[in-house]
């Protein structure tokens, strides 16, 4: 009886190994995709934070220049 299944067991075993290997390769690809997406989101957050911070810093610097100009000019504006 075992001789009858001998020819089908080995190809079935090879098929299982190949399918398992394909699943691992697919998982590797998915992990790489997840890492790329995670890095892209991280970079997007950093860029957004820097853009927001740049606005605050620019207003602060303009305020300092305005205070310096007001102290030099006595608070008067030129016409």
Jmol script that loads the backbone (N, CA, C; Angstrom):
load data "model"
ATOM      1  N   UNK A   1       0.820  -1.186   0.000  1.00  0.00           N
ATOM      2  CA  UNK A   1       0.000   0.000   0.000  1.00  0.00           C
ATOM      3  C   UNK A   1       0.871   1.260   0.000  1.00  0.00           C
ATOM      4  N   UNK A   2       1.978   1.246   0.710  1.00  0.00           N
ATOM      5  CA  UNK A   2       2.874   2.391   0.756  1.00  0.00           C
ATOM      6  C   UNK A   2       3.513   2.645  -0.606  1.00  0.00           C
ATOM      7  N   UNK A   3       3.742   1.603  -1.353  1.00  0.00           N
ATOM      8  CA  UNK A   3       4.343   1.751  -2.677  1.00  0.00           C
ATOM      9  C   UNK A   3       3.424   2.537  -3.603  1.00  0.00           C
ATOM     10  N   UNK A   4       2.135   2.428  -3.405  1.00  0.00           N
ATOM     11  CA  UNK A   4       1.188   3.146  -4.241  1.00  0.00           C
ATOM     12  C   UNK A   4       1.263   4.671  -4.024  1.00  0.00           C
ATOM     13  N   UNK A   5       1.541   5.102  -2.810  1.00  0.00           N
ATOM     14  CA  UNK A   5       1.616   6.530  -2.480  1.00  0.00           C
ATOM     15  C   UNK A   5       3.039   7.087  -2.561  1.00  0.00           C
ATOM     16  N   UNK A   6       3.990   6.206  -2.836  1.00  0.00           N
ATOM     17  CA  UNK A   6       5.388   6.624  -2.851  1.00  0.00           C
ATOM     18  C   UNK A   6       5.633   7.714  -3.900  1.00  0.00           C
ATOM     19  N   UNK A   7       5.026   7.604  -5.037  1.00  0.00           N
ATOM     20  CA  UNK A   7       5.252   8.574  -6.106  1.00  0.00           C
ATOM     21  C   UNK A   7       4.533   9.904  -5.858  1.00  0.00           C
ATOM     22  N   UNK A   8       3.538   9.924  -5.016  1.00  0.00           N
ATOM     23  CA  UNK A   8       2.811  11.168  -4.761  1.00  0.00           C
ATOM     24  C   UNK A   8       3.293  11.892  -3.516  1.00  0.00           C
ATOM     25  N   UNK A   9       3.919  11.190  -2.603  1.00  0.00           N
ATOM     26  CA  UNK A   9       4.354  11.820  -1.354  1.00  0.00           C
ATOM     27  C   UNK A   9       5.511  12.780  -1.602  1.00  0.00           C
ATOM     28  N   UNK A  10       6.469  12.398  -2.398  1.00  0.00           N
ATOM     29  CA  UNK A  10       7.634  13.253  -2.634  1.00  0.00           C
ATOM     30  C   UNK A  10       7.246  14.528  -3.378  1.00  0.00           C
ATOM     31  N   UNK A  11       6.482  14.464  -4.477  1.00  0.00           N
ATOM     32  CA  UNK A  11       6.079  15.732  -5.104  1.00  0.00           C
ATOM     33  C   UNK A  11       5.223  16.593  -4.185  1.00  0.00           C
ATOM     34  N   UNK A  12       4.396  15.974  -3.369  1.00  0.00           N
ATOM     35  CA  UNK A  12       3.594  16.733  -2.419  1.00  0.00           C
ATOM     36  C   UNK A  12       4.482  17.432  -1.402  1.00  0.00           C
ATOM     37  N   UNK A  13       5.512  16.750  -0.927  1.00  0.00           N
ATOM     38  CA  UNK A  13       6.454  17.318   0.026  1.00  0.00           C
ATOM     39  C   UNK A  13       7.201  18.492  -0.610  1.00  0.00           C
ATOM     40  N   UNK A  14       7.628  18.325  -1.857  1.00  0.00           N
ATOM     41  CA  UNK A  14       8.317  19.407  -2.577  1.00  0.00           C
ATOM     42  C   UNK A  14       7.375  20.587  -2.772  1.00  0.00           C
ATOM     43  N   UNK A  15       6.121  20.318  -3.107  1.00  0.00           N
ATOM     44  CA  UNK A  15       5.132  21.380  -3.286  1.00  0.00           C
ATOM     45  C   UNK A  15       4.945  22.159  -1.988  1.00  0.00           C
ATOM     46  N   UNK A  16       4.848  21.449  -0.875  1.00  0.00           N
ATOM     47  CA  UNK A  16       4.678  22.113   0.428  1.00  0.00           C
ATOM     48  C   UNK A  16       5.882  22.993   0.735  1.00  0.00           C
ATOM     49  N   UNK A  17       7.074  22.522   0.449  1.00  0.00           N
ATOM     50  CA  UNK A  17       8.280  23.311   0.696  1.00  0.00           C
ATOM     51  C   UNK A  17       8.279  24.565  -0.184  1.00  0.00           C
ATOM     52  N   UNK A  18       7.924  24.411  -1.443  1.00  0.00           N
ATOM     53  CA  UNK A  18       7.890  25.558  -2.352  1.00  0.00           C
ATOM     54  C   UNK A  18       6.854  26.585  -1.933  1.00  0.00           C
ATOM     55  N   UNK A  19       5.666  26.124  -1.536  1.00  0.00           N
ATOM     56  CA  UNK A  19       4.616  27.050  -1.102  1.00  0.00           C
ATOM     57  C   UNK A  19       5.038  27.770   0.168  1.00  0.00           C
ATOM     58  N   UNK A  20       5.655  27.044   1.086  1.00  0.00           N
ATOM     59  CA  UNK A  20       6.127  27.656   2.328  1.00  0.00           C
ATOM     60  C   UNK A  20       7.197  28.697   2.027  1.00  0.00           C
ATOM     61  N   UNK A  21       8.100  28.375   1.110  1.00  0.00           N
ATOM     62  CA  UNK A  21       9.152  29.321   0.733  1.00  0.00           C
ATOM     63  C   UNK A  21       8.550  30.562   0.088  1.00  0.00           C
ATOM     64  N   UNK A  22       7.536  30.384  -0.746  1.00  0.00           N
ATOM     65  CA  UNK A  22       6.878  31.540  -1.360  1.00  0.00           C
ATOM     66  C   UNK A  22       6.207  32.413  -0.315  1.00  0.00           C
ATOM     67  N   UNK A  23       5.620  31.782   0.699  1.00  0.00           N
ATOM     68  CA  UNK A  23       4.975  32.559   1.760  1.00  0.00           C
ATOM     69  C   UNK A  23       6.010  33.389   2.511  1.00  0.00           C
ATOM     70  N   UNK A  24       7.181  32.792   2.787  1.00  0.00           N
ATOM     71  CA  UNK A  24       8.225  33.546   3.474  1.00  0.00           C
ATOM     72  C   UNK A  24       8.747  34.683   2.614  1.00  0.00           C
ATOM     73  N   UNK A  25       8.897  34.456   1.317  1.00  0.00           N
ATOM     74  CA  UNK A  25       9.336  35.519   0.419  1.00  0.00           C
ATOM     75  C   UNK A  25       8.303  36.640   0.384  1.00  0.00           C
ATOM     76  N   UNK A  26       7.022  36.280   0.360  1.00  0.00           N
ATOM     77  CA  UNK A  26       5.962  37.291   0.355  1.00  0.00           C
ATOM     78  C   UNK A  26       5.976  38.077   1.664  1.00  0.00           C
ATOM     79  N   UNK A  27       6.220  37.380   2.783  1.00  0.00           N
ATOM     80  CA  UNK A  27       6.290  38.063   4.077  1.00  0.00           C
ATOM     81  C   UNK A  27       7.468  39.028   4.105  1.00  0.00           C
ATOM     82  N   UNK A  28       8.607  38.631   3.517  1.00  0.00           N
ATOM     83  CA  UNK A  28       9.756  39.531   3.456  1.00  0.00           C
ATOM     84  C   UNK A  28       9.411  40.783   2.669  1.00  0.00           C
ATOM     85  N   UNK A  29       8.729  40.596   1.550  1.00  0.00           N
ATOM     86  CA  UNK A  29       8.340  41.724   0.720  1.00  0.00           C
ATOM     87  C   UNK A  29       7.389  42.642   1.483  1.00  0.00           C
ATOM     88  N   UNK A  30       6.448  42.051   2.203  1.00  0.00           N
ATOM     89  CA  UNK A  30       5.508  42.862   2.982  1.00  0.00           C
ATOM     90  C   UNK A  30       6.216  43.627   4.086  1.00  0.00           C
ATOM     91  N   UNK A  31       7.200  42.991   4.721  1.00  0.00           N
ATOM     92  CA  UNK A  31       7.962  43.683   5.771  1.00  0.00           C
ATOM     93  C   UNK A  31       8.739  44.859   5.199  1.00  0.00           C
ATOM     94  N   UNK A  32       9.337  44.642   4.017  1.00  0.00           N
ATOM     95  CA  UNK A  32      10.063  45.739   3.386  1.00  0.00           C
ATOM     96  C   UNK A  32       9.116  46.880   3.048  1.00  0.00           C
ATOM     97  N   UNK A  33       7.945  46.546   2.548  1.00  0.00           N
ATOM     98  CA  UNK A  33       6.955  47.573   2.208  1.00  0.00           C
ATOM     99  C   UNK A  33       6.510  48.325   3.461  1.00  0.00           C
ATOM    100  N   UNK A  34       6.317  47.586   4.558  1.00  0.00           N
ATOM    101  CA  UNK A  34       5.922  48.238   5.811  1.00  0.00           C
ATOM    102  C   UNK A  34       7.012  49.185   6.288  1.00  0.00           C
ATOM    103  N   UNK A  35       8.273  48.776   6.169  1.00  0.00           N
ATOM    104  CA  UNK A  35       9.369  49.636   6.601  1.00  0.00           C
ATOM    105  C   UNK A  35       9.454  50.896   5.740  1.00  0.00           C
ATOM    106  N   UNK A  36       9.249  50.735   4.440  1.00  0.00           N
ATOM    107  CA  UNK A  36       9.291  51.900   3.554  1.00  0.00           C
ATOM    108  C   UNK A  36       8.177  52.867   3.902  1.00  0.00           C
ATOM    109  N   UNK A  37       6.976  52.345   4.146  1.00  0.00           N
ATOM    110  CA  UNK A  37       5.844  53.206   4.517  1.00  0.00           C
ATOM    111  C   UNK A  37       6.106  53.883   5.859  1.00  0.00           C
ATOM    112  N   UNK A  38       6.653  53.146   6.809  1.00  0.00           N
ATOM    113  CA  UNK A  38       6.937  53.724   8.125  1.00  0.00           C
ATOM    114  C   UNK A  38       7.954  54.857   8.010  1.00  0.00           C
ATOM    115  N   UNK A  39       9.011  54.655   7.227  1.00  0.00           N
ATOM    116  CA  UNK A  39      10.004  55.704   7.048  1.00  0.00           C
ATOM    117  C   UNK A  39       9.411  56.908   6.316  1.00  0.00           C
ATOM    118  N   UNK A  40       8.553  56.654   5.335  1.00  0.00           N
ATOM    119  CA  UNK A  40       7.927  57.756   4.602  1.00  0.00           C
ATOM    120  C   UNK A  40       7.045  58.587   5.529  1.00  0.00           C
ATOM    121  N   UNK A  41       6.289  57.922   6.399  1.00  0.00           N
ATOM    122  CA  UNK A  41       5.440  58.650   7.355  1.00  0.00           C
ATOM    123  C   UNK A  41       6.306  59.434   8.341  1.00  0.00           C
ATOM    124  N   UNK A  42       7.393  58.824   8.804  1.00  0.00           N
ATOM    125  CA  UNK A  42       8.286  59.512   9.727  1.00  0.00           C
ATOM    126  C   UNK A  42       8.890  60.751   9.083  1.00  0.00           C
ATOM    127  N   UNK A  43       9.336  60.619   7.849  1.00  0.00           N
ATOM    128  CA  UNK A  43       9.915  61.764   7.140  1.00  0.00           C
ATOM    129  C   UNK A  43       8.859  62.843   6.932  1.00  0.00           C
ATOM    130  N   UNK A  44       7.632  62.441   6.623  1.00  0.00           N
ATOM    131  CA  UNK A  44       6.557  63.423   6.436  1.00  0.00           C
ATOM    132  C   UNK A  44       6.287  64.193   7.734  1.00  0.00           C
ATOM    133  N   UNK A  45       6.279  63.492   8.875  1.00  0.00           N
ATOM    134  CA  UNK A  45       6.074  64.171  10.160  1.00  0.00           C
ATOM    135  C   UNK A  45       7.213  65.128  10.467  1.00  0.00           C
ATOM    136  N   UNK A  46       8.438  64.728  10.186  1.00  0.00           N
ATOM    137  CA  UNK A  46       9.589  65.597  10.452  1.00  0.00           C
ATOM    138  C   UNK A  46       9.515  66.843   9.580  1.00  0.00           C
ATOM    139  N   UNK A  47       9.177  66.667   8.305  1.00  0.00           N
ATOM    140  CA  UNK A  47       9.063  67.818   7.410  1.00  0.00           C
ATOM    141  C   UNK A  47       7.940  68.745   7.863  1.00  0.00           C
ATOM    142  N   UNK A  48       6.816  68.179   8.275  1.00  0.00           N
ATOM    143  CA  UNK A  48       5.700  69.008   8.761  1.00  0.00           C
ATOM    144  C   UNK A  48       6.110  69.773  10.018  1.00  0.00           C
ATOM    145  N   UNK A  49       6.794  69.099  10.927  1.00  0.00           N
ATOM    146  CA  UNK A  49       7.227  69.767  12.164  1.00  0.00           C
ATOM    147  C   UNK A  49       8.211  70.888  11.855  1.00  0.00           C
ATOM    148  N   UNK A  50       9.155  70.635  10.955  1.00  0.00           N
ATOM    149  CA  UNK A  50      10.120  71.681  10.603  1.00  0.00           C
ATOM    150  C   UNK A  50       9.451  72.862   9.914  1.00  0.00           C
ATOM    151  N   UNK A  51       8.457  72.590   9.084  1.00  0.00           N
ATOM    152  CA  UNK A  51       7.732  73.671   8.413  1.00  0.00           C
ATOM    153  C   UNK A  51       6.990  74.538   9.417  1.00  0.00           C
ATOM    154  N   UNK A  52       6.334  73.898  10.368  1.00  0.00           N
ATOM    155  CA  UNK A  52       5.604  74.646  11.406  1.00  0.00           C
ATOM    156  C   UNK A  52       6.575  75.441  12.273  1.00  0.00           C
ATOM    157  N   UNK A  53       7.693  74.799  12.651  1.00  0.00           N
ATOM    158  CA  UNK A  53       8.679  75.483  13.480  1.00  0.00           C
ATOM    159  C   UNK A  53       9.286  76.677  12.738  1.00  0.00           C
ATOM    160  N   UNK A  54       9.492  76.534  11.432  1.00  0.00           N
ATOM    161  CA  UNK A  54      10.069  77.630  10.651  1.00  0.00           C
ATOM    162  C   UNK A  54       9.176  78.861  10.700  1.00  0.00           C
ATOM    163  N   UNK A  55       7.866  78.651  10.651  1.00  0.00           N
ATOM    164  CA  UNK A  55       6.936  79.778  10.744  1.00  0.00           C
ATOM    165  C   UNK A  55       7.050  80.503  12.073  1.00  0.00           C
ATOM    166  N   UNK A  56       7.120  79.745  13.165  1.00  0.00           N
ATOM    167  CA  UNK A  56       7.260  80.367  14.485  1.00  0.00           C
ATOM    168  C   UNK A  56       8.595  81.089  14.624  1.00  0.00           C
ATOM    169  N   UNK A  57       9.653  80.484  14.138  1.00  0.00           N
ATOM    170  CA  UNK A  57      10.979  81.106  14.237  1.00  0.00           C
ATOM    171  C   UNK A  57      11.032  82.378  13.401  1.00  0.00           C
ATOM    172  N   UNK A  58      10.441  82.341  12.216  1.00  0.00           N
ATOM    173  CA  UNK A  58      10.448  83.519  11.348  1.00  0.00           C
ATOM    174  C   UNK A  58       9.707  84.685  12.007  1.00  0.00           C
ATOM    175  N   UNK A  59       8.558  84.393  12.618  1.00  0.00           N
ATOM    176  CA  UNK A  59       7.825  85.469  13.307  1.00  0.00           C
ATOM    177  C   UNK A  59       8.608  85.998  14.498  1.00  0.00           C
ATOM    178  N   UNK A  60       9.299  85.121  15.198  1.00  0.00           N
ATOM    179  CA  UNK A  60      10.089  85.544  16.357  1.00  0.00           C
ATOM    180  C   UNK A  60      11.232  86.459  15.923  1.00  0.00           C
ATOM    181  N   UNK A  61      11.916  86.087  14.851  1.00  0.00           N
ATOM    182  CA  UNK A  61      13.027  86.902  14.354  1.00  0.00           C
ATOM    183  C   UNK A  61      12.513  88.255  13.877  1.00  0.00           C
ATOM    184  N   UNK A  62      11.373  88.272  13.190  1.00  0.00           N
ATOM    185  CA  UNK A  62      10.799  89.540  12.749  1.00  0.00           C
ATOM    186  C   UNK A  62      10.428  90.416  13.947  1.00  0.00           C
ATOM    187  N   UNK A  63       9.933  89.790  15.014  1.00  0.00           N
ATOM    188  CA  UNK A  63       9.608  90.538  16.223  1.00  0.00           C
ATOM    189  C   UNK A  63      10.841  91.145  16.865  1.00  0.00           C
ATOM    190  N   UNK A  64      11.929  90.394  16.874  1.00  0.00           N
ATOM    191  CA  UNK A  64      13.183  90.917  17.445  1.00  0.00           C
ATOM    192  C   UNK A  64      13.692  92.085  16.617  1.00  0.00           C
ATOM    193  N   UNK A  65      13.640  91.959  15.281  1.00  0.00           N
ATOM    194  CA  UNK A  65      14.066  93.070  14.422  1.00  0.00           C
ATOM    195  C   UNK A  65      13.172  94.293  14.617  1.00  0.00           C
ATOM    196  N   UNK A  66      11.886  94.065  14.788  1.00  0.00           N
ATOM    197  CA  UNK A  66      10.973  95.183  14.986  1.00  0.00           C
ATOM    198  C   UNK A  66      11.276  95.882  16.311  1.00  0.00           C
ATOM    199  N   UNK A  67      11.537  95.109  17.365  1.00  0.00           N
ATOM    200  CA  UNK A  67      11.881  95.719  18.653  1.00  0.00           C
ATOM    201  C   UNK A  67      13.180  96.506  18.546  1.00  0.00           C
ATOM    202  N   UNK A  68      14.165  95.950  17.831  1.00  0.00           N
ATOM    203  CA  UNK A  68      15.444  96.652  17.675  1.00  0.00           C
ATOM    204  C   UNK A  68      15.238  97.945  16.889  1.00  0.00           C
ATOM    205  N   UNK A  69      14.436  97.894  15.829  1.00  0.00           N
ATOM    206  CA  UNK A  69      14.174  99.100  15.036  1.00  0.00           C
ATOM    207  C   UNK A  69      13.397 100.129  15.831  1.00  0.00           C
ATOM    208  N   UNK A  70      12.431  99.681  16.649  1.00  0.00           N
ATOM    209  CA  UNK A  70      11.661 100.623  17.463  1.00  0.00           C
ATOM    210  C   UNK A  70      12.542 101.283  18.520  1.00  0.00           C
ATOM    211  N   UNK A  71      13.474 100.525  19.069  1.00  0.00           N
ATOM    212  CA  UNK A  71      14.333 101.120  20.098  1.00  0.00           C
ATOM    213  C   UNK A  71      15.304 102.130  19.489  1.00  0.00           C
ATOM    214  N   UNK A  72      15.737 101.871  18.249  1.00  0.00           N
ATOM    215  CA  UNK A  72      16.639 102.813  17.588  1.00  0.00           C
ATOM    216  C   UNK A  72      15.876 104.056  17.137  1.00  0.00           C
ATOM    217  N   UNK A  73      14.705 103.863  16.578  1.00  0.00           N
ATOM    218  CA  UNK A  73      13.948 104.995  16.039  1.00  0.00           C
ATOM    219  C   UNK A  73      13.058 105.668  17.045  1.00  0.00           C
ATOM    220  N   UNK A  74      13.028 105.237  18.256  1.00  0.00           N
ATOM    221  CA  UNK A  74      12.194 105.841  19.279  1.00  0.00           C
ATOM    222  C   UNK A  74      10.717 105.502  19.073  1.00  0.00           C
ATOM    223  N   UNK A  75      10.416 104.474  18.352  1.00  0.00           N
ATOM    224  CA  UNK A  75       9.042 104.068  18.144  1.00  0.00           C
ATOM    225  C   UNK A  75       8.336 104.822  17.047  1.00  0.00           C
ATOM    226  N   UNK A  76       9.041 105.741  16.356  1.00  0.00           N
ATOM    227  CA  UNK A  76       8.427 106.521  15.285  1.00  0.00           C
ATOM    228  C   UNK A  76       8.554 105.765  13.968  1.00  0.00           C
ATOM    229  N   UNK A  77       7.571 105.940  13.130  1.00  0.00           N
ATOM    230  CA  UNK A  77       7.636 105.337  11.793  1.00  0.00           C
ATOM    231  C   UNK A  77       7.935 106.417  10.784  1.00  0.00           C
ATOM    232  N   UNK A  78       8.701 106.047   9.792  1.00  0.00           N
ATOM    233  CA  UNK A  78       9.046 107.008   8.729  1.00  0.00           C
ATOM    234  C   UNK A  78       7.936 107.082   7.711  1.00  0.00           C
ATOM    235  N   UNK A  79       7.719 108.276   7.191  1.00  0.00           N
ATOM    236  CA  UNK A  79       6.705 108.456   6.140  1.00  0.00           C
ATOM    237  C   UNK A  79       7.334 108.397   4.786  1.00  0.00           C
TER     238      UNK A  79
END
end "model"
wireframe off; spacefill off
backbone 0.3
color backbone group
